[in-house]
Amino acid sequence: MTEKETAAEKILTEEMANPSPAKSMGDPGITPLSPSHTQQNDTDQVPSGPSFVVVVAIDFGTTSSGYAYAFTKEPECIHTMRRWEGGDPGVSNQKTPTTILLTPDRKFHSFGYAARDFYHDLDPSESKQWLYLEKFKMKLHTTANLSIETDLHAANGKRVKAIDIFAYALAFFKEQAIKELSDQTGGEFDNNDVRWVITVPAIWKMPAKQFMREAAYKSGLVSRENPEQLIIALEPEAASIYCRKLRLHQMVDLGTNTTQNGCSPTENVGGAITQVSPGHAAKEHVRRNRQSRTFMVENVIGELWAELEEGDRYVVVDCGGGTVDLTVHQIRLPEGHLKELYKASGGPYGSIGIDYEFEKLLCKIFGQDFIDQFKIKRPAAWVDLMIAFESRKRAAAPERTNPLNINLPFSFIDYYKKFRGHSVEHALRKSNVDFVKWSSQGMLRMNPDAMNSLFKPTIDHIIQHLTELFEKPEVSDIKFLFLVGGFAESLLLQQAVQDMLQGRSRIIIPHDVGLTILKGAVLFGLDPSIIKVRRSPLTYGVGVLNRFVEGKHPPEKLLVKDGTRWCTDVLDTFIAADQSVALGELVKRSYTPAKPSQQVIVIHVYCSEKEKVGFISEPGVRKCGTLRLDVSGTESTAPRREIQTLMQFGDTEIRAMAVDVSTGRTVKASIDFLSH
């Protein structure tokens, strides 16, 4: 434990040495007794629970999803899912689109390419009745008070419960994976033998992570009685774990266009990493995208990693469809464990931002009123148009000179004529958008600068965030920057990151960059203790009463009860924002029920982005969850019951355990972050 932490513990203990017999504001009957902060040694780690035969990781992405697995007896073999039926020209289909289709009576119909193709083939009059959803994962990031009741909108404008959609999707992946495992092993595969891993962005708050877990329970992936069968993995952490294993032939080092060891940059140098231009990197990537679905992960550390020494730092930039996550890790030798140096940061700057820019451009040309109507009246054609845009989006490159053609569906041209009374061609001539022309083959012709300008707002956000991150003292001397996630394939993004770093760090892009997180999530499921130290993204605590101290506490916080002067609304901090927490580190608190007959203690948990918080009434402090202690059945004759609560913050999720001190019985404890 650091000196700072020990000192903090002392202050907390002194402040609360006189436990308050009064009721804390808003938390009736909660009296903190003895706070302390303990760190478990690796020897007394939380028991690992049952052993699993296989680890299956699900990468539930904003734009595409997939699964991969490894048997615990062969941890070096990672198998990615069977190739999907369907697929798009120019888009590798190792994953399937995160799209889901429900029948008009709201039953699950299909997922991925199958959902998209079926929806596309429906007659327009029929398709209005079906519920088609895509890119819905972002809702969990953008909803302020996420709850089990949160809704999503289908393409036809109808509302559906988000929890149902997420549960349907997870049930689909469970069915696919169990079917594949049964085929592999030649018998019915038992779900109890699977440890499931679901990946989420590191910048997601606790409610979104808990929502994913609730969806997993609802889908039958795991049961509430067996929560440790599911692990939530943070996407950039998973990428980081996989990058440790990279061999030289499994990545591209974005470097200068110089010759190395007398070889030209297009040749593969035997021992060294070939430095290549981004354009060449992409071609090389496509060439090597082998058909094989099994990846061998050597048990040794990759050569790149071998260059890292104790204390070396690197950044993982995970650029997905919805979010961009940045994490800073430091290597700890000899085992090569990882330590997080700065709390995960990022934002909603994923590649779907480019789709929104394209939509804005269409609104500018054809009118917002028309686009809104077209999406509702011809939802399947709108999906077609966005698919056509997707494949052209992937062809955008810094040096490109020839225009990009985007197919307009016939029903777009037809519906526009009915809606406006004149042709699409007329609209393009009349609009002030001179970089988009009409081609006689029924296509929108965009010049490359126009396409690049659609990328600009999203890439600018990412670069601004990276620039700010690199200015932090914890983020100096970064040896490598790993660019991962599907959006990392974008040559425009690669170029922008290179321009920003100007050689300060080496930029590494793994091959199959879109599968990096999936493979890393499997490795994480095989050994969840690999990340030893994390940073808390927020300050967490509860509101308590402390003895009132003149001159220290504000007079408006004074509460006099039975002749004793109390200060109300004090935040008893469990953990501060950006504080480092070791895996297995526990925060201990003791609470006593107000009345001996009390069955349940409910304590409000508060959080803030600020590191130092004194009172729960300060700006930026909000109620974010409840700690529930079920003390029924633990009644004792002791004059005063003490319930000792242990909270764990060093993992990807916050957990609570509790014990009745006088009887030694376990008390059912849970922390709930979803709003009710």
C-alpha positions in Angstrom: 0.0 0.0 0.0 1.4 3.4 -0.8 2.1 6.0 1.8 -0.6 8.2 0.4 -3.2 5.4 0.8 -2.1 4.6 4.3 -2.3 8.2 5.2 -5.8 8.4 3.7 -6.8 5.4 5.7 -5.6 7.0 8.9 -7.6 10.2 8.2 -10.7 8.2 7.4 -10.4 6.1 10.5 -9.8 9.1 12.7 -12.7 11.0 11.2 -15.0 8.1 11.9 -13.5 6.9 15.2 -16.7 8.1 16.8 -19.4 6.2 15.0 -22.5 8.2 14.5 -25.6 6.9 16.2 -27.7 9.2 14.1 -29.2 8.6 10.7 -27.3 9.7 7.7 -29.2 12.0 5.3 -30.9 10.0 2.6 -29.6 6.7 4.0 -31.8 6.0 6.9 -30.1 4.1 9.7 -26.7 3.8 8.1 -23.8 4.4 10.5 -20.3 3.8 9.2 -18.1 2.1 11.8 -14.6 1.4 10.8 -13.4 2.2 7.2 -10.3 0.6 6.0 -8.6 -0.2 2.7 -6.9 -3.5 2.4 -5.0 -5.1 -0.4 -5.1 -8.8 -0.8 -1.8 -10.6 -1.5 -1.7 -12.7 -4.6 -1.7 -15.8 -2.4 -5.2 -15.1 -0.9 -6.8 -14.2 -4.2 -10.5 -14.7 -4.6 -11.0 -18.4 -5.4 -11.1 -19.0 -9.1 -14.4 -20.9 -9.0 -15.1 -23.9 -11.2 -12.7 -24.9 -14.0 -14.1 -24.5 -17.5 -13.4 -26.7 -20.6 -13.5 -23.8 -23.1 -13.4 -20.0 -23.1 -15.8 -18.3 -25.6 -15.4 -14.6 -26.2 -18.1 -12.5 -27.9 -17.1 -9.2 -29.4 -20.4 -7.4 -29.5 -19.5 -4.4 -31.7 -21.4 -1.4 -32.8 -21.0 -2.2 -36.5 -19.9 -5.9 -36.5 -19.8 -8.8 -34.1 -18.3 -12.2 -33.7 -17.0 -14.9 -31.4 -13.8 -16.8 -30.9 -12.9 -19.6 -28.5 -10.0 -21.7 -27.1 -10.0 -24.9 -25.1 -8.3 -24.6 -21.7 -6.2 -27.6 -22.6 -4.9 -25.9 -25.8 -4.7 -22.3 -24.8 -2.3 -21.5 -27.7 -5.0 -22.3 -30.3 -7.6 -19.6 -30.8 -10.4 -20.5 -33.1 -12.5 -17.7 -34.7 -16.1 -18.4 -35.6 -17.1 -20.1 -38.8 -17.3 -17.8 -41.8 -20.7 -16.3 -42.2 -23.1 -16.7 -45.0 -23.5 -13.5 -47.0 -21.0 -10.7 -47.0 -20.3 -7.5 -48.9 -18.0 -6.8 -51.7 -14.7 -5.3 -50.4 -15.5 -6.1 -46.8 -13.9 -9.1 -45.1 -16.6 -11.2 -43.4 -14.7 -12.7 -40.5 -17.4 -11.0 -38.3 -21.0 -10.4 -39.1 -22.9 -7.1 -39.1 -24.5 -6.2 -35.7 -28.0 -6.2 -37.2 -31.1 -7.9 -35.9 -34.5 -8.6 -37.3 -37.7 -9.3 -35.4 -41.0 -10.5 -36.9 -44.0 -8.2 -36.9 -45.1 -9.9 -33.7 -41.7 -9.0 -32.1 -40.2 -12.5 -32.1 -36.5 -13.0 -33.0 -36.0 -13.9 -36.6 -32.4 -13.5 -37.6 -29.1 -11.8 -36.9 -26.2 -10.5 -39.1 -26.1 -10.9 -42.8 -29.1 -13.2 -42.7 -31.2 -10.5 -41.0 -30.0 -7.9 -43.5 -30.6 -10.0 -46.6 -34.0 -11.2 -45.5 -35.1 -7.6 -44.7 -33.7 -6.4 -48.0 -35.8 -9.0 -49.9 -39.1 -8.1 -48.2 -41.7 -6.2 -50.2 -41.7 -2.5 -49.1 -45.3 -2.8 -47.8 -44.2 -5.8 -45.7 -40.9 -4.5 -44.5 -42.7 -1.6 -42.7 -44.1 -4.2 -40.3 -40.8 -5.9 -39.5 -38.5 -4.6 -36.8 -34.9 -4.1 -38.1 -32.2 -2.7 -35.8 -28.5 -1.8 -36.4 -25.8 0.2 -34.7 -27.8 0.0 -31.5 -24.9 -0.7 -29.1 -24.1 3.1 -28.9 -27.4 3.6 -27.0 -25.8 2.1 -23.9 -23.0 4.7 -24.1 -25.2 7.7 -24.8 -28.2 7.1 -22.5 -27.7 9.1 -19.3 -30.0 7.1 -17.0 -29.8 3.7 -18.5 -32.3 1.2 -17.1 -33.9 -2.2 -17.9 -36.7 -0.2 -19.4 -34.5 1.8 -21.9 -36.0 1.7 -25.5 -34.4 1.4 -28.9 -36.0 2.5 -32.2 -36.2 0.0 -35.1 -35.8 1.2 -38.7 -39.5 1.6 -39.1 -39.7 3.9 -36.0 -41.2 1.4 -33.6 -39.9 1.1 -30.1 -38.5 -2.1 -28.6 -36.9 -2.8 -25.2 -33.1 -2.6 -25.4 -32.7 -5.4 -23.0 -34.7 -7.8 -25.3 -32.6 -6.9 -28.3 -29.3 -7.4 -26.5 -30.5 -10.7 -25.0 -31.7 -11.9 -28.5 -28.2 -11.1 -29.9 -26.4 -12.9 -27.1 -28.7 -15.9 -27.3 -27.9 -16.1 -31.1 -24.1 -16.2 -30.4 -24.6 -18.7 -27.6 -26.5 -21.0 -30.0 -23.9 -20.6 -32.8 -21.0 -21.2 -30.5 -22.5 -24.2 -28.7 -23.4 -25.7 -32.1 -19.9 -25.3 -33.4 -18.4 -26.7 -30.1 -20.7 -29.7 -30.3 -19.6 -30.3 -33.9 -15.9 -30.0 -32.9 -16.2 -32.4 -29.9 -18.7 -34.8 -31.5 -21.4 -34.6 -28.8 -23.8 -32.2 -27.1 -21.6 -29.5 -25.6 -22.7 -28.5 -22.1 -23.0 -24.7 -21.6 -21.8 -25.2 -18.0 -18.4 -26.0 -19.4 -18.0 -22.6 -21.1 -16.6 -19.5 -19.5 -18.1 -16.6 -21.5 -16.4 -13.3 -22.1 -18.2 -10.3 -23.4 -16.1 -7.3 -24.5 -17.2 -3.7 -23.8 -15.5 -0.3 -24.4 -13.2 0.8 -21.5 -14.9 4.2 -21.3 -18.3 2.6 -20.6 -19.7 3.5 -17.2 -20.8 0.8 -14.7 -24.6 1.0 -15.7 -23.7 -0.1 -19.3 -21.5 -3.0 -18.1 -24.2 -4.1 -15.7 -26.8 -3.8 -18.5 -24.7 -6.3 -20.6 -24.6 -8.7 -17.7 -28.4 -8.4 -17.2 -28.8 -9.1 -20.9 -26.6 -12.2 -20.6 -28.8 -13.5 -17.7 -31.9 -12.9 -19.7 -30.5 -14.6 -22.8 -29.6 -17.8 -20.9 -25.9 -17.3 -21.6 -25.2 -17.7 -17.8 -27.5 -17.8 -14.8 -27.7 -15.3 -11.9 -26.7 -18.2 -9.5 -23.4 -18.6 -11.4 -22.2 -15.0 -12.2 -18.5 -15.9 -12.4 -19.2 -17.9 -15.5 -19.3 -14.6 -17.3 -16.4 -12.1 -17.4 -16.7 -8.6 -18.8 -13.5 -7.7 -20.7 -12.5 -4.1 -21.6 -11.8 -3.9 -25.3 -8.4 -2.1 -25.3 -7.2 -4.3 -22.4 -8.0 -7.4 -24.6 -6.2 -5.8 -27.5 -3.2 -5.1 -25.2 -3.1 -8.7 -24.0 -3.1 -10.0 -27.6 -0.5 -7.5 -28.7 2.0 -9.0 -26.2 1.9 -12.2 -28.3 2.5 -10.6 -31.7 5.2 -12.0 -33.8 6.9 -9.8 -36.4 5.0 -11.4 -39.3 1.7 -10.6 -37.6 1.8 -6.9 -37.8 2.7 -3.8 -39.7 5.0 -1.1 -38.4 3.9 2.2 -39.9 7.2 3.9 -40.4 9.0 6.1 -42.9 9.4 5.1 -46.5 13.1 4.5 -46.1 15.1 1.4 -47.1 16.3 -0.7 -44.3 19.2 -3.1 -44.3 19.7 -2.4 -47.9 16.2 -3.7 -48.8 13.4 -1.7 -50.3 10.4 -1.1 -48.1 8.2 -3.5 -50.1 10.4 -6.5 -49.3 10.0 -8.4 -46.1 13.2 -8.3 -44.2 14.0 -11.6 -42.5 14.5 -10.5 -38.9 13.5 -6.9 -38.7 10.1 -5.4 -38.9 9.7 -4.0 -42.4 8.9 -0.4 -42.4 6.2 0.3 -44.9 4.0 3.1 -46.1 0.3 3.0 -45.1 -0.8 2.2 -48.6 1.5 -0.8 -48.8 0.5 -1.9 -45.3 -3.1 -2.2 -46.4 -2.3 -4.3 -49.5 -0.1 -6.5 -47.4 -2.9 -6.9 -44.8 -5.4 -8.0 -47.4 -2.8 -10.4 -49.0 -2.2 -12.1 -45.7 -5.8 -12.3 -44.5 -5.6 -16.1 -44.6 -8.7 -18.3 -44.8 -7.6 -20.2 -41.7 -9.8 -19.7 -38.7 -7.3 -21.0 -36.1 -4.6 -18.7 -34.8 -1.6 -20.1 -33.0 -0.5 -17.9 -30.1 3.0 -18.9 -29.0 3.4 -19.3 -25.3 6.4 -17.1 -25.5 6.3 -13.3 -25.6 6.4 -11.9 -29.1 9.6 -10.3 -30.5 8.2 -6.8 -30.3 7.4 -7.4 -26.7 10.9 -8.7 -26.0 12.1 -5.2 -26.8 10.1 -3.8 -23.9 11.9 -3.4 -20.6 10.6 -3.2 -17.0 8.6 0.0 -16.7 8.2 0.7 -20.5 4.9 2.3 -21.5 2.7 1.9 -24.5 -0.7 3.2 -25.6 -3.5 1.1 -27.1 -5.9 3.1 -29.3 -8.9 1.0 -30.0 -10.9 2.5 -32.9 -14.2 0.8 -33.3 -17.5 1.5 -35.0 -19.0 3.4 -32.1 -16.3 4.5 -29.7 -12.6 5.2 -29.5 -10.9 4.0 -26.3 -7.4 4.9 -25.2 -5.5 3.1 -22.5 -2.0 3.5 -21.3 -0.2 0.4 -20.0 3.1 -0.3 -18.4 4.9 -3.6 -18.5 5.8 -5.3 -15.2 8.5 -8.0 -15.5 9.4 -10.8 -15.1 5.9 -12.2 -15.7 5.0 -9.5 -18.1 1.9 -8.4 -16.2 0.3 -5.2 -17.1 -0.4 -2.1 -15.1 -2.8 0.7 -16.2 -1.1 4.1 -15.9 -3.9 6.5 -16.7 -7.6 6.0 -16.5 -9.2 4.9 -19.8 -10.3 7.8 -22.0 -11.9 8.3 -25.3 -15.4 9.1 -26.6 -18.1 8.4 -29.2 -15.7 8.9 -32.2 -16.0 5.6 -34.0 -16.4 5.1 -37.7 -20.2 5.5 -37.6 -19.5 9.2 -37.3 -18.5 9.1 -41.0 -21.9 7.6 -41.8 -23.6 10.5 -39.9 -21.6 13.0 -42.0 -22.7 11.2 -45.2 -26.3 11.4 -44.0 -25.9 15.1 -43.3 -24.5 15.5 -46.8 -27.6 13.7 -48.3 -29.9 16.0 -46.3 -28.0 19.0 -47.6 -28.6 17.8 -51.2 -32.0 16.3 -51.0 -33.5 17.9 -48.0 -33.9 16.7 -44.4 -37.7 16.3 -44.9 -37.1 13.8 -47.8 -34.4 11.8 -46.0 -36.5 11.4 -42.9 -39.5 10.3 -44.9 -37.4 8.0 -47.1 -36.0 6.2 -44.0 -39.5 5.5 -42.7 -41.2 4.7 -46.0 -38.4 2.7 -47.6 -36.3 1.4 -44.7 -34.8 -1.5 -46.6 -33.6 0.8 -49.4 -32.0 3.1 -46.8 -30.0 0.1 -45.5 -28.9 -0.7 -49.0 -27.7 2.9 -49.6 -25.6 2.7 -46.4 -24.1 -0.6 -47.4 -23.1 0.9 -50.8 -21.5 3.8 -48.9 -19.7 1.5 -46.5 -17.7 -0.3 -49.2 -16.8 3.1 -50.8 -15.8 4.5 -47.4 -13.3 1.7 -47.1 -11.7 2.8 -50.4 -10.9 6.3 -49.1 -7.1 7.0 -49.0 -4.9 10.1 -48.6 -3.4 9.8 -52.0 -6.5 8.8 -53.9 -7.2 10.9 -57.0 -10.1 9.1 -58.9 -13.7 9.7 -57.8 -15.7 7.3 -55.7 -19.1 6.1 -57.1 -22.0 5.3 -54.7 -24.9 3.4 -56.0 -28.3 5.0 -55.4 -31.0 2.4 -55.0 -33.7 2.6 -57.7 -36.4 3.2 -55.0 -34.4 6.3 -53.8 -34.5 7.8 -57.3 -38.1 6.8 -57.8 -39.4 8.0 -54.4 -37.5 11.3 -54.7 -39.3 12.0 -58.0 -42.7 11.3 -56.4 -41.8 13.3 -53.3 -40.4 16.4 -55.0 -41.8 16.2 -58.5 -38.3 16.5 -60.1 -35.3 14.2 -60.6 -32.3 13.4 -58.3 -30.1 14.8 -61.1 -32.0 18.1 -60.9 -31.5 18.2 -57.1 -27.8 17.7 -57.5 -27.5 20.5 -60.0 -29.6 22.8 -57.8 -27.6 22.1 -54.6 -24.5 24.1 -53.7 -22.6 20.9 -53.3 -20.2 21.0 -56.2 -18.0 18.0 -55.2 -20.8 15.5 -55.6 -21.9 14.9 -59.2 -24.5 12.6 -60.9 -23.2 9.9 -63.1 -25.3 8.5 -66.0 -25.1 5.0 -64.5 -27.4 6.1 -61.6 -24.6 6.8 -59.1 -23.4 9.6 -56.9 -19.9 10.5 -57.9 -17.8 12.0 -55.1 -14.4 13.4 -55.5 -11.8 12.1 -53.1 -11.6 15.4 -51.1 -15.3 15.2 -50.6 -15.0 11.7 -49.1 -12.0 12.7 -47.0 -14.0 15.7 -45.6 -16.6 13.2 -44.3 -13.8 11.6 -42.2 -12.5 14.8 -41.0 -14.7 15.6 -37.9 -14.3 12.1 -36.5 -10.6 11.9 -37.1 -10.1 15.4 -35.7 -11.8 14.2 -32.5 -9.5 11.2 -32.2 -6.4 13.3 -32.9 -7.4 16.0 -30.4 -7.9 13.3 -27.8 -4.6 11.7 -28.5 -2.8 15.1 -28.4 -4.3 15.8 -25.0 -3.4 12.3 -23.7 0.2 12.7 -24.8 0.5 15.9 -22.9 -0.3 14.1 -19.5 2.8 13.5 -17.4 1.9 9.8 -17.0 2.0 9.5 -20.8 5.6 10.5 -21.6 8.1 8.2 -23.2 5.6 6.0 -25.0 7.5 3.3 -26.8 4.7 1.9 -29.0 1.2 3.0 -30.0 -0.9 0.0 -31.0 -3.7 0.9 -33.4 -6.5 -1.7 -33.2 -10.2 -2.1 -34.0 -12.0 -2.1 -37.3 -11.6 1.6 -37.9 -7.8 1.2 -37.6 -7.8 -0.2 -41.1 -8.6 3.3 -42.4 -5.5 4.7 -44.2 -6.8 8.3 -43.5 -6.7 7.6 -39.8 -3.3 5.9 -40.0 -1.9 8.9 -41.8 -3.4 11.3 -39.3 -1.9 9.4 -36.3 1.5 9.4 -38.0 1.4 13.1 -38.6 0.4 13.8 -35.0 3.1 11.6 -33.4 5.9 12.7 -35.8 8.0 9.7 -34.8 7.6 10.1 -31.0 6.3 6.5 -30.8 6.3 3.5 -33.1 2.9 2.8 -34.5 2.0 -0.9 -34.7 -1.0 -2.3 -36.5 -1.7 -6.0 -36.0 -2.8 -8.0 -39.0 -6.5 -8.9 -38.9 -6.8 -5.7 -36.9 -10.6 -6.1 -36.5 -10.1 -9.5 -34.7 -7.4 -8.3 -32.3 -9.9 -7.6 -29.5 -11.7 -10.9 -30.0 -8.4 -12.9 -29.8 -7.3 -10.9 -26.8 -10.6 -11.4 -25.0 -10.1 -15.2 -25.3 -6.6 -14.8 -23.7 -8.1 -12.7 -21.0 -10.8 -15.3 -20.3 -8.0 -17.9 -19.9 -6.1 -15.7 -17.4 -8.2 -12.8 -16.0 -5.4 -11.9 -13.5 -3.0 -10.7 -16.2 -3.9 -7.1 -15.6 -2.7 -6.5 -12.1 -3.3 -2.8 -11.6 -6.1 -0.6 -13.0 -7.1 3.0 -12.5 -10.6 3.9 -11.2 -12.4 6.0 -13.8 -14.5 7.8 -11.1 -14.6 8.6 -7.4 -17.0 6.4 -5.6 -18.4 6.8 -2.0 -21.4 7.0 0.3 -23.0 9.9 2.2 -22.4 9.7 5.9 -22.6 11.9 9.1 -19.3 13.0 10.8 -18.8 14.8 14.1 -19.1 18.5 13.4 -15.8 20.4 13.6 -16.0 24.2 14.0 -13.9 26.0 11.4 -13.6 22.9 9.3 -17.2 22.1 8.3 -19.6 24.6 6.7 -22.2 25.8 9.2 -25.1 25.0 6.8 -24.2 21.3 7.2 -24.7 21.3 10.9 -27.3 18.9 12.3 -27.9 18.6 16.1 -29.4 15.4 17.3 -29.8 14.4 20.9 -27.4 17.1 21.9 -24.7 15.9 19.5 -23.5 18.1 16.6 -23.2 16.3 13.3 -22.0 17.4 9.9 -24.3 16.0 7.2 -23.7 15.0 3.5 -20.0 14.0 4.0 -18.8 11.8 1.2 -17.0 8.8 2.6 -14.8 8.0 -0.4 -14.3 4.4 -1.2 -11.9 5.1 -4.1 -10.8 8.3 -5.9 -10.8 8.9 -9.7 -7.6 7.9 -11.4 -6.4 6.1 -8.2 -4.6 2.9 -8.9 -6.2 -0.2 -7.6 -4.6 -3.6 -7.5 -6.5 -6.7 -8.6 -8.2 -8.2 -5.5 -7.8 -5.0 -3.5 -10.7 -4.6 -1.1 -12.3 -1.5 0.5 -13.8 -2.5 3.8 -16.7 -0.7 5.6 -18.9 -1.7 8.5 -22.5 -0.7 8.8 -25.1 -1.3 11.5 -28.8 -1.6 11.0 -30.9 1.2 12.6 -33.3 -1.2 14.2 -32.6 -4.8 15.3 -35.5 -6.0 13.2 -34.3 -4.4 10.0 -34.2 -6.9 7.1 -32.5 -4.9 4.3 -30.0 -2.0 4.4 -30.0 0.1 1.3 -27.1 2.6 0.9 -26.9 5.1 -1.9 -23.6 5.2 -3.8 -22.4 8.5 -5.2 -19.8 9.1 -7.9 -17.9 12.0 -9.4 -15.3 12.6 -12.1 -13.4 14.8 -9.7 -10.6 13.3 -7.6 -11.2 15.2 -4.4 -14.8 15.4 -3.2 -15.8 16.5 0.3 -19.6 16.5 0.2 -22.3 14.6 -1.8 -24.0 18.0 -2.5 -21.0 19.3 -4.5 -21.5 20.0 -8.2 -20.6 17.0 -10.4 -21.5 14.5 -7.6 -24.4 12.3 -8.5 -26.2 9.3 -7.1 -25.1 6.4 -9.3 -26.1 3.2 -7.6 -27.3 1.4 -4.5 -25.5 -1.0 -2.2 -28.1 -3.5 -0.9 -27.3 -5.7 2.1 -29.9 -8.4 2.8 -29.6 -9.0 6.6 -32.7 -11.2 7.0 -32.0 -14.5 8.6 -28.8 -13.2 10.3 -30.6 -11.9 13.5 -28.4 -12.2 16.5 -28.6 -11.5 20.2 -25.7 -9.1 20.0 -26.7 -5.6 21.3 -25.3 -4.0 18.1 -25.1 -5.8 14.8 -22.1 -5.0 12.6 -22.3 -5.8 8.9 -18.8 -5.8 7.4 -18.9 -4.9 3.7 -16.1 -5.6 1.3 -16.0 -3.9 -2.1 -13.7 -4.8 -4.9 -12.7 -2.1 -7.4 -9.7 -3.6 -9.1 -11.6 -5.7 -11.6 -13.5 -4.8 -14.8 -16.7 -4.7 -12.6 -17.3 -3.5 -9.1 -18.3 -6.3 -6.7 -19.5 -6.4 -3.1 -19.5 -9.0 -0.4 -20.7 -8.8 3.2 -20.5 -10.7 6.5 -22.4 -10.4 9.8 -19.4 -9.9 12.2 -21.1 -11.4 15.3 -22.3 -14.6 13.6 -19.7 -14.9 10.8 -22.6 -15.5 8.4 -22.4 -14.3 4.8 -24.8 -11.5 4.1 -26.2 -11.2 0.5 -24.7 -8.0 -0.9 -25.2 -6.4 -4.3 -24.3 -3.2 -6.0 -26.9 -2.0 -8.5 -26.0 0.8 -11.0 -29.0 0.7 -13.3 -31.6 3.3 -12.6 -35.0 2.1 -11.6 
